[in-house]
Amino acid sequence: MGVRLTLPDWSSLAAQADDTVPLLETALLIARDEYPNLDADLYDTLAQSHAEHLRPEIEAIDAWPLKMAAINRHLFDELGYTGNHDEYYDPRNSYLNEVFERRLGNPISLAMVQIEVARRLGVPLDGVSFPGHFLVRLPVDDGILVMDPFNGGRPLGADELRERAKPHLGGDIPDDNALMHILDPASHRAILIRMLRNLHGVYAERDEWDRAARSADRVLKLSPEQPEALRDRGLAYLKMDYKQGARHDLARYLHVAPEAADAHALRERLVELNTSKSRMH
């Protein structure tokens, strides 16, 4: 009998170093909030089966880019993992159990599948918190190979990367140094926070404020003083009429980020909340 996959406890994650936060296990922990009966072993076994199927072929290849091409071919062409272009904002795209089962996902969840399989085969694939769509990167002799997991692992050249970054940089085209900085590897913590922020955005757009609050709360379990998550949870609590929680989070946000662009507006909201609290007494 194999070793069962143990999911971490939410209370343990903040104290861990950024890259010792377990990626697959914490992604499945996020999914367990929505799917309480989730069988983590099933998805660990599935990732391992993808890797074992590839192992003989990968071990016969010397160059990492060729190994990665074989991994991508198996995941995207043979197994059919693909970006959910039709329903991009379906929350199931962010839950790894659903991604493994439906073979549909968003850029970051598909990247997690890629990373998990590649690393089990000794291929050092990293995530990239690129503006817009999440990407992956692999070291090669003369630099890095950047790929798009949402579009079948397609390699991206420097010019396309600059064009993709441009709208997120106020229309400026990044020079070589700026582009390399954008392409820095994302830590496990950063990847998981981005996944949760995606979920928060989806649920806020749907007015599902309990789930939006939960997503922001989970960010705070990973990074307790994350300003945006304090704000997001506070505003979700406000929508849920949980005024005590809203007061606490918005006050904390203004303490941590006093110069934020929305600080003035939120101070006014906080004054209103405190005034209504006074009237209740």
C-alpha positions as CSV (number, residue, x, y, z in Angstrom):
1,M,0.0,0.0,0.0
2,G,1.4,3.4,-1.0
3,V,1.9,6.4,1.3
4,R,-1.3,8.5,1.6
5,L,-1.0,12.1,0.6
6,T,-1.4,14.3,3.7
7,L,-2.8,17.8,3.2
8,P,-1.3,20.6,5.2
9,D,-3.2,22.4,7.9
10,W,-4.1,26.0,7.1
11,S,-2.7,27.2,10.4
12,S,0.8,25.9,9.5
13,L,1.3,27.6,6.1
14,A,2.1,31.2,7.1
15,A,5.2,30.1,9.0
16,Q,6.7,28.1,6.1
17,A,9.3,29.5,3.7
18,D,7.7,30.5,0.3
19,D,9.0,27.5,-1.6
20,T,8.4,24.9,1.1
21,V,4.7,25.5,1.0
22,P,3.6,22.3,-0.8
23,L,2.1,23.2,-4.2
24,L,-0.1,20.3,-5.1
25,E,-1.2,19.6,-1.5
26,T,-2.1,23.2,-0.8
27,A,-4.0,23.5,-4.2
28,L,-6.0,20.4,-3.2
29,L,-6.5,22.0,0.3
30,I,-8.0,25.0,-1.5
31,A,-10.3,22.7,-3.5
32,R,-11.4,20.8,-0.3
33,D,-13.1,24.0,0.9
34,E,-15.6,23.6,-2.0
35,Y,-15.4,19.8,-2.2
36,P,-15.2,18.5,1.4
37,N,-15.2,14.9,0.4
38,L,-12.3,15.3,-2.0
39,D,-9.9,12.3,-2.1
40,A,-6.4,13.9,-2.3
41,D,-4.8,10.5,-3.0
42,L,-6.7,10.1,-6.2
43,Y,-5.2,13.3,-7.7
44,D,-1.7,12.6,-6.4
45,T,-1.9,9.1,-8.0
46,L,-3.2,10.6,-11.2
47,A,-0.3,13.1,-11.4
48,Q,2.1,10.2,-10.7
49,S,0.5,8.1,-13.4
50,H,1.0,10.8,-16.0
51,A,4.7,11.0,-14.9
52,E,5.2,7.2,-14.9
53,H,3.7,6.9,-18.4
54,L,6.3,9.4,-19.6
55,R,9.3,8.2,-17.6
56,P,10.9,5.8,-20.1
57,E,10.6,8.4,-22.9
58,I,11.9,11.3,-20.8
59,E,14.9,9.3,-19.5
60,A,16.0,8.5,-23.0
61,I,16.1,12.3,-23.9
62,D,19.1,14.4,-22.9
63,A,18.0,18.0,-23.5
64,W,15.4,19.7,-21.1
65,P,13.5,21.5,-23.9
66,L,13.0,18.1,-25.7
67,K,11.9,16.5,-22.4
68,M,9.4,19.3,-22.0
69,A,8.1,19.0,-25.5
70,A,7.4,15.3,-24.8
71,I,5.6,16.2,-21.5
72,N,3.5,18.9,-23.2
73,R,2.6,16.5,-26.1
74,H,1.4,13.9,-23.6
75,L,-0.5,16.3,-21.4
76,F,-2.1,18.5,-24.0
77,D,-2.3,16.4,-27.2
78,E,-2.7,12.9,-25.9
79,L,-4.5,13.4,-22.5
80,G,-6.4,16.5,-23.7
81,Y,-5.7,19.0,-21.0
82,T,-6.7,22.4,-22.4
83,G,-7.6,25.9,-21.5
84,N,-11.2,26.6,-20.9
85,H,-11.6,29.4,-23.5
86,D,-15.5,29.1,-23.5
87,E,-16.0,29.5,-19.8
88,Y,-12.9,31.2,-18.6
89,Y,-14.5,32.4,-15.3
90,D,-16.0,29.1,-14.3
91,P,-14.7,28.6,-10.7
92,R,-14.1,24.9,-11.5
93,N,-11.1,26.0,-13.6
94,S,-9.3,26.9,-10.3
95,Y,-10.0,23.8,-8.4
96,L,-7.3,21.2,-9.1
97,N,-9.6,18.2,-8.6
98,E,-11.9,19.5,-11.3
99,V,-9.0,20.3,-13.6
100,F,-7.7,16.7,-13.3
101,E,-11.1,15.2,-13.9
102,R,-12.4,17.5,-16.7
103,R,-9.0,18.3,-18.2
104,L,-10.1,21.9,-18.4
105,G,-8.5,24.7,-16.6
106,N,-7.2,28.3,-16.5
107,P,-3.6,29.3,-17.0
108,I,-2.5,28.8,-13.4
109,S,-4.2,25.5,-12.8
110,L,-2.9,24.0,-16.0
111,A,0.5,25.3,-15.1
112,M,0.3,23.4,-11.8
113,V,-0.4,20.2,-13.6
114,Q,2.5,20.8,-15.9
115,I,4.8,21.7,-13.0
116,E,3.8,18.7,-10.9
117,V,4.3,16.2,-13.7
118,A,7.6,17.8,-15.0
119,R,9.2,18.0,-11.5
120,R,8.3,14.3,-10.8
121,L,10.4,13.6,-13.9
122,G,13.3,15.7,-12.8
123,V,12.5,18.6,-15.2
124,P,12.9,21.9,-13.3
125,L,9.8,23.7,-14.5
126,D,8.8,26.9,-12.7
127,G,5.7,29.1,-12.7
128,V,5.8,32.8,-13.8
129,S,3.3,35.3,-12.4
130,F,3.2,37.1,-15.8
131,P,0.7,40.0,-16.0
132,G,-2.5,38.8,-17.6
133,H,-2.0,35.0,-18.1
134,F,0.2,32.8,-15.9
135,L,3.1,31.2,-17.7
136,V,5.8,28.6,-17.1
137,R,9.6,28.7,-17.6
138,L,12.4,26.2,-18.1
139,P,16.1,26.9,-18.0
140,V,17.9,26.3,-21.3
141,D,21.6,26.7,-22.3
142,D,21.2,30.3,-23.5
143,G,18.5,31.5,-21.2
144,I,15.0,30.4,-20.5
145,L,12.2,28.8,-22.5
146,V,8.8,30.4,-21.7
147,M,5.6,28.5,-22.4
148,D,1.8,29.1,-22.3
149,P,0.0,26.3,-20.5
150,F,-3.4,27.8,-21.5
151,N,-2.6,27.2,-25.1
152,G,-1.1,23.7,-25.2
153,G,2.3,24.7,-23.7
154,R,3.2,26.8,-26.8
155,P,6.6,28.4,-26.6
156,L,6.6,32.3,-26.5
157,G,9.3,34.5,-28.0
158,A,10.6,37.7,-26.5
159,D,8.7,39.9,-28.9
160,E,5.3,38.2,-28.1
161,L,6.1,38.4,-24.4
162,R,6.8,42.2,-24.7
163,E,3.5,42.7,-26.5
164,R,1.6,40.7,-23.9
165,A,3.1,42.7,-21.0
166,K,2.6,46.1,-22.7
167,P,-1.1,46.6,-21.8
168,H,-0.3,45.9,-18.1
169,L,2.6,48.4,-18.1
170,G,0.7,51.5,-19.1
171,G,1.5,50.9,-22.8
172,D,5.2,50.8,-22.2
173,I,7.2,48.0,-23.9
174,P,9.6,46.4,-21.3
175,D,13.3,46.4,-22.2
176,D,15.4,43.2,-21.7
177,N,16.0,43.8,-18.0
178,A,12.4,44.6,-17.2
179,L,11.2,41.6,-19.2
180,M,13.6,39.2,-17.3
181,H,12.4,40.7,-14.0
182,I,8.8,40.0,-15.0
183,L,9.8,36.4,-15.9
184,D,11.3,35.7,-12.5
185,P,10.2,32.3,-11.1
186,A,7.1,32.6,-8.9
187,S,7.3,31.1,-5.4
188,H,4.9,28.4,-4.4
189,R,3.2,30.9,-2.0
190,A,2.8,33.5,-4.9
191,I,1.3,30.8,-7.2
192,L,-1.3,29.8,-4.6
193,I,-2.1,33.4,-3.7
194,R,-2.7,34.1,-7.3
195,M,-5.0,31.1,-7.6
196,L,-7.0,32.3,-4.6
197,R,-7.2,35.8,-5.9
198,N,-8.6,34.5,-9.2
199,L,-11.3,32.6,-7.2
200,H,-12.1,35.7,-5.2
201,G,-12.6,37.7,-8.4
202,V,-14.9,35.1,-9.9
203,Y,-17.0,34.8,-6.7
204,A,-17.2,38.6,-6.2
205,E,-18.4,39.0,-9.8
206,R,-21.1,36.5,-9.1
207,D,-22.1,38.1,-5.8
208,E,-21.2,34.9,-3.9
209,W,-19.8,36.9,-1.0
210,D,-19.4,33.9,1.4
211,R,-17.1,32.2,-1.1
212,A,-15.4,35.5,-2.0
213,A,-14.7,36.1,1.8
214,R,-13.4,32.5,2.1
215,S,-11.0,33.0,-0.8
216,A,-9.6,36.1,0.7
217,D,-9.4,34.4,4.1
218,R,-7.3,31.6,2.6
219,V,-4.9,34.2,1.1
220,L,-4.5,35.6,4.7
221,K,-3.7,32.1,5.9
222,L,-0.8,32.0,3.5
223,S,0.2,35.7,4.0
224,P,-1.4,37.2,7.1
225,E,-0.7,40.9,6.4
226,Q,-1.6,40.8,2.6
227,P,-3.2,44.2,2.2
228,E,-5.5,43.4,-0.7
229,A,-6.8,40.2,1.0
230,L,-7.6,42.2,4.1
231,R,-9.5,44.7,2.0
232,D,-11.3,42.0,0.0
233,R,-12.4,40.0,3.0
234,G,-13.6,43.2,4.7
235,L,-15.6,44.3,1.8
236,A,-17.1,40.8,1.4
237,Y,-18.0,40.8,5.1
238,L,-19.7,44.1,4.5
239,K,-21.8,42.6,1.8
240,M,-22.7,39.7,4.1
241,D,-23.7,42.3,6.8
242,Y,-20.9,41.0,9.1
243,K,-20.0,44.4,10.3
244,Q,-17.7,43.5,13.1
245,G,-15.5,41.5,10.7
246,A,-15.7,44.3,8.1
247,R,-14.6,46.9,10.7
248,H,-11.6,44.8,11.8
249,D,-10.4,44.0,8.3
250,L,-10.8,47.5,6.8
251,A,-9.1,49.1,9.8
252,R,-6.2,46.6,9.5
253,Y,-6.0,47.3,5.7
254,L,-5.7,51.1,6.3
255,H,-3.1,50.5,8.9
256,V,-1.0,48.3,6.6
257,A,-1.6,50.3,3.4
258,P,-2.3,53.9,4.5
259,E,-1.4,55.4,1.2
260,A,-3.4,53.0,-1.0
261,A,-5.4,54.5,-3.8
262,D,-8.7,53.5,-2.2
263,A,-7.6,54.4,1.3
264,H,-9.7,57.7,1.5
265,A,-12.9,56.0,0.3
266,L,-12.4,53.1,2.7
267,R,-11.8,55.5,5.6
268,E,-15.2,57.0,4.9
269,R,-16.8,53.5,4.9
270,L,-15.1,52.8,8.2
271,V,-16.4,56.0,9.7
272,E,-19.9,55.0,8.6
273,L,-19.5,51.6,10.2
274,N,-18.2,53.0,13.5
275,T,-21.0,55.6,13.5
276,S,-23.6,52.9,13.0
277,K,-22.0,50.8,15.8
278,S,-22.2,53.9,18.1
279,R,-25.9,54.3,17.3
280,M,-26.6,50.7,18.2
281,H,-25.3,51.4,21.7
